[in-house]
Amino acid sequence: LAPDGGIGIMLYGALGRTGVYPMQSMLRALGADLALARRLLSALPESNWFRRNPFLGDHLQNDAGLYDLLLHAQDRAYTVPEIYALLERADLRLVAWIEPARYEPESYLADPVLRRATAALAPQDRAAFAENLSGSMKSHVFYAVRAANPAPTVATFSLDAVTVLRE
């Protein structure tokens, strides 16, 4: 990364993927392929965390989604505190969450006392609180710069740079 450069990063979120890692473990134990994975999915009891997680749907789209979610050999999910620790070890600094409202407890709380209490937390602690509160973050997308880079902003969007707009 150039000294004045930035990088957009996506990491899987541990809490929103509740149930994925026990499923991966079971499938590895069976030496499973796509067919066996489908069979196990259809046999899950109502109590299974994967089955109970309403935020998981990748496996319903197609074989690639099923493979990527449950049979991928390299998969690691992160919590907000783990992301900050990872960035610190890499001498990087988180500049902005790409969807910042998801990382603000006030997005989920209506109670004014709770909103004031969480507003007093440091930004990193507010983001971790929001992650724990929502429980639905399957991925974390953010922009980072070198730790020594004092830049307070992220890359800007320009319509001149986009050849085709979708949706």
N, C-alpha and C positions, 0 to 999 in steps of 0.2 A: 504494500500500500504506500503510495507516495506520501511524503510528509504532510501535504495539504489535501490529500485525497480522502474519500469516504467510501463506504461499502454498505450495500444493503444485504441483510442477512435474514434468512428464514430458518427457524429451528422448530422442531416439534415441541408441543407443550405437553407436559406430563399429566396434568390434571384433566384436561379435556380428552385425553386418550386413555382414560381409566378403563381397564379391561384388556387393552391391546397387548400388553406385555405378558400377562398370564396366558393369553391365547397363543402368542408366539412361542412361549415356553412349551406349552402342550403340543403344538404342532411340530416343534423341533424334536421333542421326545418320541413322536411317532414317525419322524422322517417324512413328514407329510408333503404331498404335492397339492395342486389346486383341487383335485377331486376329493381328496381326504379332508382338506380344509373346509370345503362346502358341506361335507357330511357332518363334520364336527359342529359347524355353525348351526346346522339344522337340528342338532341333538342337544344344544345347550339348555340347561334348566332355567326356569324363570329367574332364579336367584343369581345367575352368573352376571358379573360386572360388565362384561362386554355386551351381553344381550340387553342389559338395563341402561346402557349409555346411549341417550338419544342423539348425541352429537356425532356418532360414527355412521358414515354411510358410504365411504369410499369403496368398500367391498361389495356394495350392491350395484355399482355402476357397470363394471366389466371385470374381466380376468386380471387386467393390469392393476386395477384398483385393489382387488383382493390380494394379489401377489405383493404389491407394495405395502399394504397395511399389515399383512400377517405373515408373509413368507420372506420378506426382504432380509438379507443376511446382515446388513448394517443399519441399525436403527437406534437412535438415542434421543430421548425426550428430555427437556429441560424445564425447570421451574424458573421463575423470575430471579430468585437469589442465585441460582446456578448460572444463569446467563451473565449476571454482573460479575461473578467470580471468574467465569471463562474469559470475559472481556478483559478483566484486570490482568489475568495471566498472560494474555496476548498483547498487553500494553495498548489496549483500545479503550475507547470511552463511548458509551451509548449516548447518542445525541437526541434521538427521537424514536418513539414507537410509531410505526406507520399508521396504526389506528389508535391514536392516543386516548380516546374516550374509554376504550376497553380497559385501560390501566389506571383509571381514576375511580376510586370507590364511590364517588358521588353519582356515577353513572348507574349504580345499582341500589343506592340507598336514598330513601325519601326522608327518613328521620333526621331532623335538624341537629339533634345532639350528636348522633353518630357521624353526620357529615362534618361537623366542626371538629370532632375528635380525629377523624381520619385526615382532615385537611392539615392538621398539625404535624403529621408524619412527614419524614423526609421523602423526596420523590421516589427513591428506590423502594422504601417501605410501603408507600402508597400503592405502587405497582404490584408488589407482592401481595398486599392485602386484597387488592382488586382481583388478582388471579385466584386467590383462595376463596374469595366471596363468590365470584361468578362460577368457577368450576368448569367452565365450558371452553376454555382456550385450547384448541387442538394444535395451534401453531402460534409462534411469536415471530413477528416481522418487524425489523428495526433497522435503523441507520446508525453506523458507528464511524468514528474517526480515530486516528492515533490519539493516545492519551495526552500527548504534549500539544496537540492541535487545539487552540482555544476557540475554534469556530463554533458559534452558537446555533448555526442554522444547518439545514439539510439542503440537498440539491433541489433546485427549483424546477417546476414543470413549465414547459413552453409548448403551446399549440403548434408553433413553427417546427418543432422537432418531431411531431407525430404525423406520419403519412396516412394512417387509417385509424379512425376512432371506432371502437366497438362498443355497443350497448350504451 
